[in-house]
């Protein structure tokens, strides 16, 4: 039998059970009424489920529910009247599902069931309690999920001292004994206080059901606002709202109440779930990046779930199973995309290990860069599933703990302790686990639409990491070997390498911000090009990096040898080095120029300028700092001021005109070279 057939069979089974209940207890003599109730109850369940799904029709649905409920109440008047009549004839109520308490109908106050409560196990010789001892006992007392038990007021205690009280003349509960109250230990005779003592018996009470309500006034026989039936209805409502299953003096009424207010709603709820599953079986289940977890959540009664720890762990288990099933469907639909994603994930999955050849700052840079790429690009579907299963495991742990408690000797207390433990609401768990799933789905969707860029970005990341390690090892050795061949002192070439390393580190810092911009979407261009703007900018930066490397490996030594024996040779050497490096910076600017002016949006042009800003000024800053450090009085203040003004050149004002921008770059290059010449000339003056 298929899943669909099984569900339909289960649906019919539930409908049959509901039909039997309604025929038996809601007027079998009126077959039309029984059928009508069944139809209305089914519509009611469907509409209540629709409330969450169709919020825009909420007002209309509520009106329909109100009408249907009114019809059900009318048709079920025989049932309601029988239960109200039973309530009329009974004052005290024990409960099938709360065996340790009883309730006084006239007040709504709960009292401890003395068959279970240790009313006479105090420290006194006769088992009586002193007030402090009684208060201490009640402070942490919890039974049948009710806490906040108190010593009764004198008036409330006197009110139950009558022969109708179930424990009258039982367990010593009779007039003439001493009882603990809020004001003291008193003896009651003939409905008055006849004496006091230092200890007495204990029967606690609980006001939870009637807290901040006017229940006692509403049900009073002296209330002129309500009819007798309305007054009795307040008690029935109190039972239903608090999910209490009262034991009536008439066993048939007890059974009737249980079936109508406990069994039938559960069957309707089960029916609703089956019909929802049927609808899902008849549709193709698809999950997208627009996955709305609230559609799944609507099937769950979150308020009821959070009230019951058993419902709680069962629902969490079911919820995670549903998410896992949806993920499996999505993986099947996006199989080829996920395979490509997983290949990238393997590259990014390794834990970064510090390289002894790198400084602490360099290791930190590469580690953070890998973490960024892993966080943004690695899908980690297995990790998503693991995180979901961890949540389910915690629900499994609750189930296991309850099973352990069931096998123990102190189940009531231990269940109470377990219930008091803090745990996230089911709605929050649903929202958070859906967020985990959605984050993974969004990554897959982004990868699917940006596959080429992401693959290239990971290639660049990997290549740059390897290049930097080569720079710290092989290229270091090349520079060392080349200098040692010409007997250049270690302290000299090591200083060159420090300068080279400083510049390379600044270049390395530029990679991640540009990739981050690319992950937000490519930059719009005026003219469409095969290579995205982001990658063009990274390739230009890489060319600049190679140019810097070639300078230090191939030209740096020659400049040193040219000036080492000249007057002020070390100073002349410094200016020549910065002049040559600046020439490469100018080439970087020129290469970026076309990229900048192909950007459609002004904001993107400004982004690229700011991205490269500190590299453009690095040689200017180096010269200014060099002059300050060496206190070069030969260089006039006027020249230094002009040099400093180069940093104030504002390229942003020329972004509307490529010709003006190009001219400003040329002017800046000319000014830089001119000022370098003036500085070098100044050094020759003595």
N, C-alpha and C positions, 0 to 999 in steps of 0.2 A: 504494500500500500504506500503511495507517495505521501510526501509531507503535507501536500495540499489536502489530500483525502483524509489524512489523520486529523488535521485541524478542523475540517468540516464535520467529521464524526464527533470530535470533542465539543464543537459548537452545539450540535444537536443534543448531545448528552446533557450539557448545561441547561439548555432551554427546557428539556424534559423535566429536569429536577426542579426548576423554577415553577413550571406549570403544576407539578404535583403539590408543591408547597402552597401555592396560591389556591388550588382547588380545595385542599384540605383545611386551610385556615382562614381563607378570605371569602367564604360563602360558596360552598360547593352546590348549594341549592340554586345559585344564580350563575349559570355557566357563562352567560354573556359578560357579567362583571369580571369573572376570573380571567377570561380571555382578554378583556379590555385592559386589566391591570398588567398582564404580561406584556402586551404591546406597548403600553405607556412606560413601563419600567425599562423596556429595551430602548425606547426612544430617549428616555431620561439619561440612561448610561451613555448613549452615543452623544447626546448634546453636551453632557458634562465633560466628555473627552474633547469635544470640539471647542470648548471654551478657550483652552490654551492655544490650540492650533489656529483659530480664527479670531484673533483679538479685535480686528476691525469690525467684527460682527458681534462683539461681546454684549452690547446692550440688547440687541435683538434676541440673542440666545437666552439671556437671563429672563427675558419676558416669557419666552417659550417654556423654560424650565419652571417658572412660577405657575404658569397655567397648568402644565402637566402635573406638578405636585399637588395643586389644588384638586384636580380630577382624581388623583390617586387617593388623597385624603378622603374625598367624598365617597368613592367606591369602597374604601376600606373602613368605613365608619364602624362597622360591626366589630372589627378587630380592635380598633382604637377604644371603642366604648367598653369592651370587655376588660381591657388592660386598665383603663381609667377607673372602672368600678373596683377592680382589685386594689388599686392604689388607695382608693377612698376607704376601703375596709381594713387597711393595714398601716401601722405606724412605723414599725422597726423592720429594717432590711439587711439581711446578709446577702453576699454576692458570690455567684458561681466562680467568677474570675478574680475575686479579691477576698479570699477566705479569712483573712486576719482582721477584717474590719466590719463594722455595721454602721448603719446610718439612721438617724432620727428624721423621719419625713417632716415633722413639724418645724424643724430648725435647719435641716441640711447639714448638721454637724456630724462628723464621723467620730466613732468611738472605737477603742481597741476591743477586739474579741477576747474576752477573758479566758476562753478555753485555750488560747495560745499565749496571751500576754502574761509576763511574770508579775502579776499585780501584788503578790505577797511574798516576794523574795528579797526584801530589804535586809538591812544589817541588824535590825532590832531582833530581840529574842523571839518575837512572834511573827517575824517576817515582814514587819511594817517598815515603811520608808520615812526617813526624815526629809524635809523639803529640799535641802541642798543635794542630797543623794538622788531624789526623784528627778530634779532638774538636770542633774548630770547624766542620768540614764537617758532622758528624752532628747538631750542635745544632739546626739548622733543616731537617734533611733529612726530607722526607715523600715517600712513594711508595705508590701504590695505596691511599691513604687511611690508611696507617699512619705514625705519627710515633714519637717516643721510640726512635730507633735508637741503639745503643750499640756500643762496642768489646767484643768477646767476652771472657769469662773464659778463662784459659789452658786450664782443663779442657774447656770447651765447644769451643775451637778444636782441641785434641788429639782430641776425640771425633769430629770430622768428617774428620780426616786419614786417610781410608782410600780404597781404590780404588773403592768404591761411590759416592763423592761425585761428582755429575755433572760437576764442573769439575776433577776430579783429572787431572793431566797436561795441563790446558788453562788458558790465561791465566796460566801460571806457577804454578798452584796445585799444588804438589807438595812433598814433604818435602825439606827442605834450604833453602827460602826463608825470608826473614824476614817476620813478620806483626805488625801492631799489636794489642796486647791492653790490658786495663785496667791491668795491672801494668807493662807495658813492651813493647818490641819484641823478639820472641823467634824463634828458629829451632827447628823441630821435626824430629827424626829418630827413627825407630823408636818413635813414640809417647812421646817424652820431649823435654824442652827441652835443646837441645845448644849454645845460644849466644844472645847478646844483641847488639843494635845500636841505633843512634840513630834509624833510620828503617826502614820496611818497607812491604809491601803492605797493603791494607785490605779486609776483608770484614766489614761490620757485621752485627749480629744484633738481633732484636727479640723481647721476651718477652710481648707483649700478649696472645697467645692463652692463655697458661698462667699469667698473673699471679694470684697468690694461689690457685693450684689445686695438686692433687697428681697432675696428669696423668702425669708421668714415672714416678712410683711405680706408678700404676694400670696402665700399659701394659707395664711391665717383665716380661720372661719369667720373672723370679724371683718375681713376685708370687703368693703362694699363696692369696690371698683370692678371686681371680676366675678363672673358666675362660678358656680361650683366646678363645672367642667374645665373652665379656664384655670382655676386654682390647681386642679389636679394635673393639668397639662404642664405646669411649671415643674412638677416633680418628674414627670415622664421625660421632659426635655433635659432635666439635670442628669438623669440616667444615660440618655442617649449621647449627650454632648461629652460626657466623661467616659464613654464606652464601658459602662457598668452593666453587668448582667444580674439583675436582682432575683432573689428567690422569694416567690410569692407563697402565701399560705395554700393557694390552689396550685398543685403541681402542673395541671394542664395549662394554666396561664404562664407559668414559668417556661414551659416548653414552647408555647406560642410566642412569647417575647423573644426567646433565644432564636427561633427560626426566622421571625420577621426582621429583627434588628441586628442579628449577627450572621446567620447563615445566608439569608437572601442577599444582603449587600456583597458578601464575599463571592457568591455565585455570579452576580451581575458584574463585579469587577473582573472575575476570571473570563466571563463572556466577552467583555470589552477588549481584554488583552488578546483573546483568540481572534476576534474580528479584525483587530489591528494587524495581527500576524498574517491573517488571510489576505488583507489588502497589500501587505508587503510581498507576499508570495506571488501575487498576481502582477507585480510590477518588477521592472529590472532595477535592482539595487545599484545605485551609482553614487560615488562619493567624490566631491571635487574640492577645490580650494575654498569654495563658498559653503563648505560643510557647516550646517547650522545645528549645533548639538541640542538646541532647545526643542527641535522636532522629536528627537529621541527622548528628551527629558519629559516631554508632555505625557508620556505613557506612565510616568511614575508619580505617586502621591507623596511628594517630598515631605510634607508636614507629618504624615503618618509614619514615614520611614524614620525620621529623626526621633520620633517618640519611642520607637522600639529598637533595641540594640540587635535583636534577632533579624527583624526586617532590614535593619541597616547593613549588616554584613552580607546578608543574602542578596540585597539589591546592588551593593558595590561589586560583588562577584559577577552578577549578571551584567552590570553596566560595562565592566572591563571586557567581558566576553564579547559583548556587542561591538565595542570599539575595535577589538582585535579582528573580529569578523569583517568589519568595514575596511580596516587597513588591508586585510588579505585581498578583498575585492579590488581595492585601488591598486595594489601592487600588481595584480594580474592585468589590470587595464593598462598600466604604465610600465610594463615589464622591461621593454628595451631602454626606456629613459632611466629607470632605476639601475639597470646594469651599468650604464655609462657613469651614473652618479657614484655607484659603489667603487668603481675603479679610481675615481678621484678621491673618494673617502679613504681608500687604502694608502694613497700617497700622504694624506694628511693625518692618518691615525697614529703614527709613531709618536711617542713621547719625546719631546725635545731634551737632549742631553747637552749640558754645557761643554763647550770645546775649550780645551786648555790653551789653545793658541789664540783665543779671543779674550778681550777684556770683559769685565763684568757688564759694562754698558752695552758692548757688542752682543754678548750672549743674551742679554735682556731684550735687545731689539729683535733679534732673530726669533727668540722664543715667543715674544708677544705677537710677532708677525705670523708665526705658524698658528698660534691660538686663534688669531683673528680669522685666518683663512679656514681653519677647522670649524669655527663657530658659524661662519657665514656660508660655507660651501659644502662641508661634509654633511650628508643627509643623516647618517646614523640611524637607519630604520631599525636595526637590531637594538640600538640604545633606546629608541622610542618604545619598542615592545618591552624591553627589559624594565623601563620605568613604569609602564602600565602594569606589568605583572608584579612589580614590587608593591603597588597599591593593592592589587588583588591578594597578595600574600598576607598583607596586614589584615585584610578582612578574613582570610583563612585562619589567621592567628586568633582572631576573636572567636571564631567558631570552635577552634580547638580548645581555647580557654574555657568556653561555656561547657563543652563536653567533659573537660576535666572537673569542672565544678559539679556537674551533674553526678559524677561518680564519687564525689566527696561527701562529707558529713555536715557541711556548713553552707549549703547551697544558697539559702536566702541571703545571708550576710555577704557572702562572696559575690553573688550576682549584684547586690546593691553597690558594693565597692566598685565592681567593674562598670556598672552603669554610670557611676559618678565621674569616671575618668573623662577628661576632655578629649573630644575628637571633632574633626571638621564636619560640618553639615554635609549631607549628601549632595546638595545643590552645588556647594563649593568644590567638592571632589569632582563632580561631573564637569563643571566649568574648567577646572584646572587640567584635568586629563584631556578634555577636548582641546584646550590650548596647546598641549604637548603634541597632539595629533595634527592640529591645524598648522603649527609651526613647521612640521615635517612636510606636510602637503604643500605648503607655500614654497618651501625650498625646491621641491620637485617641480612645481609649476614654473618657478623662476628658471630653474635649470633647463627645462624644456624649451622655454622661449629665449634663453640667452646662452644656449649650449656652446656656441663658438667662442663667445667672449670668456666664459668661465674656463673652458679648456685652455685657452691662450693665457689667461690670468694665472692658472696653476702652473703652466709651463714656465712663465716668466718668474713666478715665485721660486720654483725649484732651481731654475738657472741662476738667478741672482744669489740664492743661498750658496750654491756651489762656487760661483765666481768670487764671492767674498772670502770663502775659505781658501780658495786658490790665492787670492790677494794676500792673505795672512801667512801663507806657507810658501808656495812656489815662487810667487813674484817677490816676496821678501828675500828669498834665497837668491833669486836672479840679481836683484839690486846689490845685495851683499857681495856676491861673486864678482860682479862687474867692477865694483869699487875696490875690492881687495886686489884685483888684477893690476890696478893703477896706483896701489899703495895709498888709497884715500882712507884716512883714519876712521875708525868705527864710530867715534862720537859725531863725526861730520855726517856720514851717510845715514846713521840712525836718526839724526835730527830731520833729515830729508823724509825719511820714512814716517816719522811722527806727523809731519805736515801733510804728507800724502794720505795717511790714515785718517786725519781729521777731516780732510775734504771728502774722502770716500764715505766716511760715516754720515756726513751731511747729505750726500747723494742717496745713500741707502734709506735714509729717513723719508725720502720722497715717494718711495714705491707704494707703501700701504695707503696713504691718503688718495692717490689717484685710482687705485683699485677700488677703494671704498666708494669713490664717486661713480665709478663704472657699475658697481653693484646696485646703484639706485636707478640705473637706466643709462643708455648711451646719450651723449650730448648731441642735440639736434644740429644739423649742418645746413649751410646754404646750398652746397653742392654735394650730392651723394657720392660717397667714396667706398671702396671695397673694405678698407681697414678703418674700424671705428676711431673716432677722435681720441678716446682714452688710450688705446693701444699705440696710436701715432705718437702721442706725448711720451709714453713710456719708452718707445723705441728711440726717440730723439734723446731722452735722458740717458739711455744706455750708450748711445754714440758718444755723448759727452763724457760718460764714465770711462769708455775705452780711450778717448783722447787724453784724458787725465793720466790714465795708466801708462800710455805710450810716452807721454812727456817725462814722467819720472823714470821710466826704464831706459829711454833712448836719448833724452836731451838734458836731463837735469845735471848729469855729470859733466857734460861739455860746458855748460854755463859756469859751473864751479871752476873748471880748469881754465876758462877764459879770463876770469877775474881774480883768481886766488893770489897772484903775485902783484897786482896793481895797487895803487894808492886808494885807500878806502874800498878795496876790492870786495870785502864782505857785504858792504852796504850796496855797492853797485850790483853785486850778484843778486841780492834780495829784490831790488827793483826790477831787474831783468826777468827773474823768475815770475814775479807777479804780473809783469807785462805779458809774458808768454801765456800764462794761465788765463789772463783776462781775454786774450785773443780767442781762446777756446770757449770762454763764457759768451763772448759776442757771437760765435758760431751757433751756440745753443739758442741764444735769443733769436737769431735770424731763422733758424730751423723751426722754432715755435711760432714765428710770426704768421706764416700761412695757416697754421693750425688754428691760431687765435681768431684770425679774421674769417675763417670758414664757419665759426660758431654762429648760430642763428640768434642766440640770446645773449644780451649784454652780461647777464649774471655769470654765464659760462666763461666768457672772455676774462672777466675779473677773477674767477676762480683759478684759471690757469696762471694768470699773472701773480696772484698771491701764492700759488703753489711753488713757483720758481723764484720768488722775490729774494729770499736770503742767499740763494746761489748767485744771483746777479750782482749783489753787493759784496760778496765775500772777499774779493781782492781789494776793493776800496777799504773795507774794514781792516783787512790785514795790513795795508800800507799805513793807515792812520795809527793803528796800535803799535806798529813797528817804530814809527817816528817817535811816539810817546815813550816807548820802552827804552829807546836808545838816546833820547834827549839830543836830537840832531839840530843844533843851533844854526847849522849852515843853511837849513831850509827855511825860507822866509815864512812868516805867519800868513802873509797874503796868499802864498801858494797853498799852504795847508788849508786855509779857509775855502779857497776855490775847490780844492780836492774834496773837502767835506760836503760842499754844495752839490757834488755829483749825486750823492745819496738822496737829495731832495728832488731830483728829476721825477716828474709825475707822468708815467706812461698812461695812466688811466684816462687822462684828458684827451688822449689821441686815439682812443679805441674806435671812434667813428670814422676815421680816415686812415687807411693803410699807408698811404704816401706820407702823411704827416708822422705817423708812427715810425716808419722806416727812416725818415729824416732825423727824428729825435734820437733813434738808436745810433745813426751815423755821427751825429753831433756829440753824443756822449762818448763814443769810442774815440773820436778825435780829441776831445777835451781830456780824456783819461791819458792818452799817449802823450799829449802835450805837457800835461802836468808831471807825468813821470820823467819826461826829458828835463823839465825845469828843476825837479828835485835832484836828479842825477848831476845836473850842471852845478847846482848849489853845493853838492858834496865835494866838488873839485876845488871850491874856493877855500882858502885857508886864512 
